[in-house]
Amino acid sequence: MSDAAEPSLEEIRALVGEFPAADAEAGEAAAERQAQLTKPAGSLGRLEELALWLARWQGRPDPSMERPRVAVFAGNHGIAARGVSAYPAEVTAQMVANFIDGGAAVNQLSAWVGADLRIYEMALDQPTADFTQGPAMADDDCARAMAYGMMSVEEGFDAMALGEMGIANTTSAAALCLALFGGEARDWVGRGTGVDEAGLARKVEVVEAGLAANPEARDEPFEALRRLGGYELAAITGAVMACRLARIPVVLDGFTCTAAAAVLHRLDRHALDHCLVAHRSVEPGHARLLAALGKTPLLDLDMRLGEASGAVLALGLLQAACACHNGMKTFAEAGVSGKD
């Protein structure tokens, strides 16, 4: 990057071309061990796939999940004033306080899996602009938010679970997906925090108005993020990028989190190979988005909470995958006859 104190969107975009591939050698070594474990081949299903995926991205044949990290980014949206959420905008800051006090679902789930939970506030007193009137963020604001997300990625943890908090951000995610993948606004809009029929209609109208006010969002993924996204979405995109550069496996939460990562998929269809999606959200746009990304979620529990709750649950599955892969004996070690 340049000598400037803060990177530009162009400089951050250029990093996508530097994304490393997975460690094929580590994956092959892990697969060789997997084939010798005391079980019929494939009998642990996706747990086997998860162990090999972790091995490739951690660069080690014995993947570890002893030090998981959870990062929740919180931001406010100008479009919240248009009545697209069942809750007022001040709930974002109130929920952040709840996270800090340990009272939210993500706190309980993070403690359950032994994960290090970090909460990142994104200028909650300065919401993004109303994107029905023009871009949600200026270039430098979007770049600053992405860089903030990138800086949340440190050495010393095994995988990162990402999540968000932000009143009105499912509307932002729907608009972003419409710009990235096309269709109609109603294809991507859901009830979010639980809006009624009138609220759902308002969300569709706001998404349509956002694309009408920002036609350039259809032309380039980072421009879509800047014009229709939010600070917390931009931070998630940045965190996903930094994890890829460091070969750190990523677990994405629900619709909004996956939408933020999808910006990178539109730039490079292999950009999210180091990511898995934790669960299929109740938000109808999430199933459509997963199909566009070619991702199969690990869980389908009718969840729509956000705040990385589903992603943390998936960390438990990754831990189970590692426990089996590393702890099981081979046929030779156990003295068990193999398949004829």
N, C-alpha and C positions, 0 to 999 in steps of 0.2 A: 504494500500500500504506500501511498504518498507520505510525505513528512507532515501533512496536516494533522491537527490534533484529533480530528474525527474522520472516519472513512466516508466516502460518498457511496451512493447506491451503485454507481458503475463499478467501483472497486469491489464492493461486496458481491455483486453479480459475477464478476470475473472469477471469484473463488470457486464457483460451481465447476469450472473447467479443471480445477486442481483436485477434485474429489478422488481419493484413493479407492482402489478396489479392495475387496475382502482378501484375507490371507488364505489362499487356496491350500497351501501346504499344511497349515494348522487344521483346516477343514478335513483334508484327506486323512491326517493322522487320527482325528477324532472319529471319522467314519470307520477307520480300521478297527479302533477299539470298540465302537458300537456294534460291529458285526460279530464280535467275540463274546458279548455279554450274555449271561444266562437267561435267555428269553428267545422266543421265536422272532425272526426278523420282522420289524415293523409293528410288533405287538404293543408297544407303548405309544403308537400313533404320533401325534404332533409333539409329544414330549421329546421324542427322538430328533425330530426336525429342529426343535428349539435348541437342543444341546449343540447340534452341528452349526446352527446359525450363530449362536454365541461364540463357539470356538473360532469360526471364521472371522468374526468382527473383533473379538478380543485378541486374536492372534495367538491362541494357545490351545492345545488339544484337550486340556482339562479346564473347561470354562468355569468361571467363578461367579457367584452371586452373593458373596458375603457382604459387599458394600454397595447396595443400591442407593441411588439418589433420586429424590422427587423434587421437581421444580414447578411451582405454580406461579404464573404471571397474571397480574391483575391490572386492568385498564378500564377507563370509562369512554363511552361513545356518545357523540353529539346526537345521533339519531334516537337516543333513549327518550328525548323530549317529544318524540312523535308517537308515543304510546304503543311501542312495539313489544313491551315487556309487561308482565303482570306485576312487576316490582319496580319501585322508583330507583333512580340512579344511585342514590346514597347507600343502597344496600351493598354495592361493591366494596366501599370502604368499611362498612359494618362487618361484612364477611371476612375481609382481610384481618380485622381486629379479632374476629372469632378464630381464624387460623392461628394467629399469633398466641391467643390464649389457650389453644389446644382443644377447642370445642367443636370442631367440624368433623365430618365423616373422614376426610383425608387424614386428619390427625390420628384417628383411631386405626385406620387401615395401615398407615405408615408405621405406626408402632407395632402393629401385628406382624409385619414382614421385616421389621428392623431396618427400615429405610431412613435415611437422612433427609428430612423435609425442609425445603427452603421456599420462602415466600418472597416474591419480587413485586413491589408496587411500582406502577408505571404512571407517575404524575397524576394521581387520582383527582386532584383539584383542577386539572387541565384536560378535559375530555377532547377527543378528536373532533374535527369539524363535522357538521351535518353533511353527509355525502350526497344528499339529494340536491344540494346547492353547489357542489363542486368537490374537489379532492378532500378526503378525510385527513390526510397528512401532507405537509410539505416534504420535499425531497430529503432535506437534512433531518427532519423529525423522524421520518421513516427509517433512514439510515442509522440514526442514533438509537432508535428502539431495537433494530436488528443487532447492532453492535453490543447493546446491553445484554441481549439474549445470548450472544456469542460468549460474552465474558462470564456468564454463569457456568460455563463448562470448564471444570478444573480437572486436574489429574487426581487419580487415587480412588475413583469409584468404578464399579463394574458395568453399570447400565444406568441410563437416565429415563425416568418416567416423566412425561410432560403433561401439564394441564393448565387450565385457565380459569379466571373469574372475571366477569365483566357484564353488567346488565346491558342487554341489547346486542350481545356479541353473536347470538345465533342468527340475527338478521344480517349482521356484517358477514358472517360465514356464508350465508345463503347467497348474498350478492357476489361475494368472491368466487364461489363455485359457479354461478351463472356466467360470470366473465371468463372463467378458465375453461369451462366445459360445455357451455351453451345450454340450450333447452329453453324452458319457460320459468319465470320466477316461481310459479306455484310448484314446480318440480323440486325445488330446493328448500322451500319455506315450511317450517313446522311450528309447533306450539311453544317451543322453548320452555320458559318457566311456567307455562300453563295458561296462555292467553285463551280467551273465548273466541267465538266465531268472528266477532267484530275485530278483535285484536289480530287474528290470523289474516283477515282481509287487509288490515292496515300494514302488516308486515309485507304482504305481497306488493302492495302499492309502493311502499318505501323502497323495496328492492328494485322494482321496475323504474322508479324515479332515479335511483342511484345509478343505474346503467345508462339511463337517458342523459343524466347530467355528466357522466364520465364515459363516453363512448371509447375513449382511448384505453380503458381498462381491458377491453377485449384484445388489444394488440400485443401486449407484453406482460408476462406474469408479475414481475416486480412492480410494474405500473398498476396492475390490478390490486396488488397488496397495498400500495400507497394510497390509491384513490378510494378503495372500498373497505380496507381492513381497519385494524385498530392497533394501538401500541402493544397490547399483549399478544396479538396475532403475529405482528412483526417480530417481537422478541422470540416467540416460539420458532418461527422460520429461521432466525439467526441461531438459536440453540441447536436446531436440527443440523444446520450447516457446520457448526463448530464440532459437534459430535462426529459427523462424517469425516471431517479433516483429521480428527484424533482417533478414528476407528472405534468409537464408543457406541455400543448398541443402544437404540432408542425405542421406547414404548410410548406410542401415541394414545391419548385418551379418546374422547368421543368426537362428535361432528365438528365442533369449532377447532379443536386442536388438529384434527386431520386436515381440515380445510387450509389451515396455515401451512402445514407441511406440503400440501398439494401444489403450492406455488413452485416448489422445486421440481416436482414431477413434470410440470409443464415445460420446464427448461431442459430436463434430462430425464428420460423415463427410467433410468437406473439410479436416480439421485436418492431414492428412498429405500434402496436395498438394505440399508442398515437399520431400517425401521420396521416394526410390526405394529399392528393396530390391536389394542387391548380388547375392545368390545364393540358390538354394533349398537349404536344409540337408538333410542326410540324415535329420534328426529328422522323423518322420512328421507331427507336429503342425504343422510349418512350412508344408507344402503346404496344409493345411486353413486355416491362418491367412491365408496369402496370398490364398486364394479369398475369405475373409471380408472382407479389406481391398480386394479388387479390384486387387491389385498383381501385376505380372508381373516376376519377377526378371531381372536381366541375365545371370546365369551359372548353370549347373547342373553343378558339378564334383565332386559327391559329397563336399563338404566338411562338417565338423562341428567344427572346431577352436575357433571363437569368436575372442576377442581381436582382433576387427576384421579378421581376415585376408581374408575375402571382400570386405569393404567397401573395403579398400585396393586389391585387384585391380580393383574397379570404378572406382576413381579413374583408373586407367590408361585405361579406356574413355572416361571423361569428357574426359581430356586429348586422346585421339585425336579425339573429336567436335569439340573446340575447334580443334584443329590443322586439320582439314578445313574447318570452317566459316569460319575466319578466313584461312587460307592459300591456299585454292583460288582460282583466277581465275574471274571471270564469263565467260560466252560472249563478251561484248563486249571484255573486257580481253584475252582469249586469241586473239581473232580466229577463234573457232570458230563455225560455223553452228549456230544453234539449231534446235529442232524445227519442222517446217513446220506 
